[in-house]
Amino acid sequence: MVLRLRIFLSLAMALAIAAAVPVTAFGQDTPPPPSRADYVIGPGDSLQVFVWRNPELSTTVPVRPDGKISTPLVEDMVAVGKSPAQLARDIEKVLAEYVRSPTVNVIVANAASALSQVKVVGEVKVPQSMPYRDGLRVLDVVLVSGGVTDFAAPNRAKIVRAATNNQKPKEERVRLGDLLQKGDMSQNLLLAPGDVLVVPQARF
């Protein structure tokens, strides 16, 4: 009786430890974390397509200039303009003809398209495009661009948000002068892929 109790307690402890250990690596039974839901795939991006429990169907593919990708069992699927989650659901629909209850995850391995860039134009010293990254803010791109010129009207600056999900582009005003001169961090807005920061010229 005592031996059985010890065995039972040992098994219970082992199960508790296993449940407490986090999974940190991708495996056959562990899908990778999802990509940003608001990211819009564009030509030139490199995508990792992970099919859970089907490694022979998992692959990394480029988004071709025609906006499509091809993976095992899925040919010429349109990827441009979709989020990684949307593309994953579309791939699942096709794979469902061959695989029982497929689970697909799409990760942007390399964001190289124009849709993944942030642009700074107008009265900045070095107008340019730069790669988007998580946490990118207005002050980051202004500093990289060398700051505003003497002819700028920074408090009339605006962010032109890229059109997504068939919606029209949106504009958001930024009092860039208050940010740079007064340290008003409420104007240090987060940027998104495809955003354009426009710094207009002052009216004389």
ABEGO torsion letter per residue (X at the ends): XAAAAAAAAAAAAAAAAAAABBBABBBAABBBBBBBAABBBBBGBBBBBBBBGBAAABBBBBBBAAGBBBBBGBBGBBABGBBAAAAAAAAAAAAAAABBGBBBBBBBABBABAAABBBBBEBBABBBBBBBBBGBBAAAAAAAAGEBBAABBAAABBBBBBBBGGBBBBBBBBBAAAAAAAGBAAABBBBBBGBBBBBBBBBX
